[in-house]
């Protein structure tokens, strides 16, 4: 085992990009949530007209 999860892998070993996937998922979730929220708010505002 390596010194820790943040240790660089030896050359030739494909590094699992779990951190990258997590960051991408978080960013997509935030963007998707914001877009959904804007759509809902727009629908509410239009229904109030």
Secondary structure, 3 states (H helix, E strand, C coil): CCCCCCCCCCCCCCCCCHHHHHHHHHHHHHHHHHHHHHHHHHHHHHHHC
